[in-house]
Structure formats: C-alpha cells, structure tokens
Amino acid sequence: MHFALTDEQRMIVDTTRAFVETELYPHEALVERHGHLPMELIRELQAKAMAAGLYAANMPEDVGGAGLDTLSWLLYERELGRANYALHWTCVARPSNILLAGNEAQRQKYLYPCLRGETWDCLAMTEPGAGSDLRGMQASARQDGSDWILNGTKHFISHADIAGFTIAFMATGEEDTPRGKKKKITAFFVDKGTPGFNVRNGYRNVSHRGYSNAILEFDDCRIPAENILGEVHKGFEVANDWLGATRLQVAATCLGRANRAMGHALSYAAERRQFGQQIGKFQGISFKLADMAMELKAAELLTWEAGWKFDQGSVTDADMAMAKLKATEVLAMVADEAIQIHGGMGLMDELPLERIWRDARVERIWEGTSEIQRHIISRELLRPLGA
Ligand SMILES: Cc1cc2nc3c(=O)[nH]c(=O)nc-3n(C[C@H](O)[C@H](O)[C@H](O)COP(=O)(O)OP(=O)(O)OC[C@H]3O[C@@H](n4cnc5c(N)ncnc54)[C@H](O)[C@@H]3O)c2cc1C
C-alpha cells in the first residue's frame, strides 16, 4: 500500500486550491446574497479556469481533457468543493462523463461544445412521482415512424436553466421480471428550443445558493432517432457505465468543504479566549476537534480507496456508496461542530460556516439518499448469503 501523493497530484491540489482561493472565494458573498450568478461573471471565471487548465479537467486527453486518473480527479474535486457550489460547478464545469457514450456525431454536437465552454449539459431522471425509485418513472417516449414523441415532467434538474440541452431518461416500454413488471428506459438528447420542450424555474433551495434546479416539461416533444444516447431500452446501462464515479465526486466535494470548516474550527479554537485561556484548551472543545479530524480522515481514506479501486477495475457499488455516505455525513457533523466551536459567530454570514452547514444538507439526498446508500451496502453484504 502506498498513501503518498505523487508530485503531479500535489501540483493538481496546489493549482486548484490557489485558483479556488484567488478566483472563487472573492465572489462567494455576492452569490450568497443574491442567490444568482450573473452570466458575465460565469464567462469571466470560465475563461480564467480554461487558462489555468482546470476547465472540464475530468475528461480524457483524447477529447481535449486533462486525462486525470480517478484519484487525481477526486483530489481536484476536493479542492474545487471548498468553494460555493454554483461558482465551481458552473465556472469550472465538468461535463457529464455520459457524453463520452455518444457516437461521433453526438460528440460533435454535444460533448465538444461543452468542453469549449460554449454550453452545459444537464441530466433529467427524477420526476415528482419517481425519485429513488427511478424505474417507477411516468415520463415516456413512444416511437412514431423514425421519430420519438416525449411526454411527461422531470423536476429538481440541476442547472437546466443554463444548459443548452438535456439528457432525458424516458420509459420506452415494460418487461416482466421475477419481481414484477419493470420499466425499460431510453436516454434522449433534447435541445433547448425543441417544440414541446419547456424549462421552468424550479424550487428555492436551502442548500447551494445560486445553483439552480428546474422543472422540465415534455408535451408531445418530437425527437429524431439520432438523438438516442446508447441503445433503445438501454438508458440505465448507459448511465451505469458512464456515471459510475459521480458518487465519488459528491464525496470529494464534501471533503473540500469539511476541510475548510475544520480549518476555521482549528484557528478559532486556538485564538478565541474565554475564562482566561484559549477555548481549544477546554477538553469540551479539543475532543470535538479530535473527533472531527478522525472522521474526516476516515471519509478521505474511504473516498481515495474507492477512487483507486475504480481505476484498478475492482471497485464495487458498495465501495462508492460507503465513500458517499461517510463523506456526506462527516461534512454534516464537521460543519455542525465547527459552528458550535464558534458559538454565535458561527451562525453569522461573515464566516462561510453557516453556508457550509446549509449546503451540507442536500448532499445526503442527491445522487442517492443515505438510505439508498445503506441499501446498496447491505445488499452487497447479504446477497452472497442468499438474503
Ligand atoms: C437540489 C437538488 C438537485 C438535484 N439535481 C438532480 C438532477 O440534476 N437530475 C436528476 O435527475 N435528479 C436530481 N435531483 C434528484 C435527487 O437525485 C433526488 O432528490 C433523490 O434521488 C431522492 O429522490 P426524492 O427526492 O424523490 O426522494 P424519495 O425517493 O421520495 O425518498 C423519500 C425518502 O424515502 C427514503 N426511501 C426511498 N426509497 C427507500 C428505500 N428503498 N429504502 C429506504 N428508504 C427509502 C429516501 O431515502 C428518503 O428519505 C436533485 C435533487 C435535489 C434536491
């Protein structure tokens, strides 16, 4: 086993951290206050991220990305994750890996413009009636000649307001399985502006101000067959093949924010004096710091190990579920304790802690809730025993 970072990984961490602190932190207060990211600011920061070689760094070299191995990419994600989500997500974008599943014509139309920063993608799976149980989706597509007609509603779709297109997962049939009927799903590219495709503002959200979600409506929306991503009825297979590491990305960005909160907690414990001494000298505070550091380390080790195994081809769903579950729960704990250590000041928006605490909440819900992660882990434990 080898736990040290390579020189290249250290450079990735340093470059990304410097970019985040110099270019993103100064705009956080504005985004928090207005809940909106002006397009001029997006374009300005996007250009800087491109110049620094950080834009779309998740992509392989042969399509113009940085070609990072999974562990190095997760280290980069951890550093980006320190900043306001809307800022790092939109301005240092990472197009979804699922775009790599497209054929060359689809790559020309969708992937490369994302890499050039001309547009953004968004993924539409969740519906008002189908969240964790995606196979229960009602939105559907039916074939009409060589075209497909899409109908239904998706909600909670992240950054669909600025995306130029969506990849919509639609039910295209049903099959009988030993556990009853199961929907067959197909993935479609749908361009903004296509008749019958409407994007409405979503909900106001306690977490990640400035990072919008939208409601997507499909009303007899006609799509040519060339817009199918992967094969008909194989939408989940495409998603499973290409979105594998998304849960690790969530884990890594959570680690970034947890590290930032930890840094504030440590400094404050060393500086703040009450009853004639630094509060860090009270065991009530120092033991909190010890637990925070230990939990953070455990979450990092789970995440880095899963990232390493991903590239070895030996990662399991449970490995990634454990990393996501632990990192999101540790972020919640560290953010909460960091506020406690700061007393009243922890709740004031002079510090990023109240924001990190609010932002932590969504992480246990999106990309599979904590209950679903526990389900994945326990299933992997019990299945070999026939339970
Ligand atoms: C801000 C935000 C952005 C999002 N962005 C996107 C996006 O870009 N694209 C997209 O497609 N989706 C997106 N989502 C959707 C997200 O993935 C879902 O919210 C999530 O999968 C949970 O679905 P749900 O909210 O419908 O909750 P439900 O599935 O209704 O769950 C409700 C509760 O029941 C529990 N539960 C459900 N099933 C089980 C079970 N089998 N065992 C135990 N407990 C269970 C859940 O854990 C949860 O506690 C986003 C969500 C949010 C909040």
The ligand as an SDF file (V2000), in Angstrom:
LIG
                    3D

 53 58  0  0  0  0  0  0  0  0999 V2000
  -31.0390   20.3000   -5.2590 C   0  0  0  0  0  0  0  0  0  0  0  0
  -31.2920   19.0290   -5.9930 C   0  0  0  0  0  0  0  0  0  0  0  0
  -30.7460   18.8480   -7.2600 C   0  0  0  0  0  0  0  0  0  0  0  0
  -30.9820   17.6680   -7.9590 C   0  0  0  0  0  0  0  0  0  0  0  0
  -30.4750   17.5190   -9.2330 N   0  0  0  0  0  0  0  0  0  0  0  0
  -30.8950   16.4630   -9.9920 C   0  0  0  0  0  0  0  0  0  0  0  0
  -30.5560   16.3730  -11.3820 C   0  0  0  0  0  0  0  0  0  0  0  0
  -29.8050   17.2000  -11.9130 O   0  0  0  0  0  0  0  0  0  0  0  0
  -31.0720   15.3550  -12.1090 N   0  0  0  0  0  0  0  0  0  0  0  0
  -31.8850   14.3960  -11.5550 C   0  0  0  0  0  0  0  0  0  0  0  0
  -32.3360   13.5140  -12.2860 O   0  0  0  0  0  0  0  0  0  0  0  0
  -32.2050   14.4410  -10.2440 N   0  0  0  0  0  0  0  0  0  0  0  0
  -31.7420   15.4510   -9.4470 C   0  0  0  0  0  0  0  0  0  0  0  0
  -32.0810   15.5100   -8.1110 N   0  0  0  0  0  0  0  0  0  0  0  0
  -32.9350   14.4670   -7.5460 C   0  0  0  0  0  0  0  0  0  0  0  0
  -32.2960   13.6130   -6.4760 C   0  0  0  0  0  0  0  0  0  0  0  0
  -31.4280   12.6750   -7.0410 O   0  0  0  0  0  0  0  0  0  0  0  0
  -33.4650   13.0050   -5.6800 C   0  0  0  0  0  0  0  0  0  0  0  0
  -33.9840   14.0410   -4.8580 O   0  0  0  0  0  0  0  0  0  0  0  0
  -33.0510   11.8170   -4.8460 C   0  0  0  0  0  0  0  0  0  0  0  0
  -32.6990   10.7360   -5.6500 O   0  0  0  0  0  0  0  0  0  0  0  0
  -34.1930   11.3750   -3.8870 C   0  0  0  0  0  0  0  0  0  0  0  0
  -35.4210   11.3000   -4.5470 O   0  0  0  0  0  0  0  0  0  0  0  0
  -36.6980   12.0360   -3.9120 P   0  0  0  0  0  0  0  0  0  0  0  0
  -36.2990   13.4160   -3.5500 O   0  0  0  0  0  0  0  0  0  0  0  0
  -37.8430   11.8650   -4.8390 O   0  0  0  0  0  0  0  0  0  0  0  0
  -36.9930   11.2670   -2.5460 O   0  0  0  0  0  0  0  0  0  0  0  0
  -37.7600    9.8540   -2.3930 P   0  0  0  0  0  0  0  0  0  0  0  0
  -37.1570    8.8430   -3.2920 O   0  0  0  0  0  0  0  0  0  0  0  0
  -39.2240   10.0840   -2.4600 O   0  0  0  0  0  0  0  0  0  0  0  0
  -37.3650    9.4770   -0.8950 O   0  0  0  0  0  0  0  0  0  0  0  0
  -38.0610    9.9740    0.2320 C   0  0  0  0  0  0  0  0  0  0  0  0
  -37.4730    9.2830    1.4650 C   0  0  0  0  0  0  0  0  0  0  0  0
  -37.7190    7.8680    1.3860 O   0  0  0  0  0  0  0  0  0  0  0  0
  -36.4950    7.1610    1.5030 C   0  0  0  0  0  0  0  0  0  0  0  0
  -36.5220    5.9490    0.6900 N   0  0  0  0  0  0  0  0  0  0  0  0
  -36.9120    5.8110   -0.5990 C   0  0  0  0  0  0  0  0  0  0  0  0
  -36.7500    4.5540   -1.0090 N   0  0  0  0  0  0  0  0  0  0  0  0
  -36.2190    3.8710    0.0390 C   0  0  0  0  0  0  0  0  0  0  0  0
  -35.7970    2.5250    0.2510 C   0  0  0  0  0  0  0  0  0  0  0  0
  -35.8610    1.6050   -0.7090 N   0  0  0  0  0  0  0  0  0  0  0  0
  -35.3040    2.1790    1.4680 N   0  0  0  0  0  0  0  0  0  0  0  0
  -35.2150    3.1060    2.4550 C   0  0  0  0  0  0  0  0  0  0  0  0
  -35.5960    4.3850    2.3180 N   0  0  0  0  0  0  0  0  0  0  0  0
  -36.0770    4.7640    1.1250 C   0  0  0  0  0  0  0  0  0  0  0  0
  -35.4340    8.1390    0.9960 C   0  0  0  0  0  0  0  0  0  0  0  0
  -34.1410    7.7780    1.4600 O   0  0  0  0  0  0  0  0  0  0  0  0
  -35.9490    9.4550    1.5660 C   0  0  0  0  0  0  0  0  0  0  0  0
  -35.5610    9.5510    2.9170 O   0  0  0  0  0  0  0  0  0  0  0  0
  -31.7770   16.6580   -7.3670 C   0  0  0  0  0  0  0  0  0  0  0  0
  -32.2890   16.8380   -6.0730 C   0  0  0  0  0  0  0  0  0  0  0  0
  -32.0480   17.9870   -5.3880 C   0  0  0  0  0  0  0  0  0  0  0  0
  -32.6270   18.1520   -4.0000 C   0  0  0  0  0  0  0  0  0  0  0  0
  1  2  1  0
  2  3  1  0
  2 52  2  0
  3  4  2  0
  4  5  1  0
  4 50  1  0
  5  6  2  0
  6  7  1  0
  6 13  1  0
  7  8  2  0
  7  9  1  0
  9 10  1  0
 10 11  2  0
 10 12  1  0
 12 13  2  0
 13 14  1  0
 14 15  1  0
 14 50  1  0
 15 16  1  0
 16 17  1  0
 16 18  1  0
 18 19  1  0
 18 20  1  0
 20 21  1  0
 20 22  1  0
 22 23  1  0
 23 24  1  0
 24 25  2  0
 24 26  1  0
 24 27  1  0
 27 28  1  0
 28 29  2  0
 28 30  1  0
 28 31  1  0
 31 32  1  0
 32 33  1  0
 33 34  1  0
 33 48  1  0
 34 35  1  0
 35 36  1  0
 35 46  1  0
 36 37  1  0
 36 45  1  0
 37 38  2  0
 38 39  1  0
 39 40  1  0
 39 45  2  0
 40 41  1  0
 40 42  2  0
 42 43  1  0
 43 44  2  0
 44 45  1  0
 46 47  1  0
 46 48  1  0
 48 49  1  0
 50 51  2  0
 51 52  1  0
 52 53  1  0
M  END
$$$$
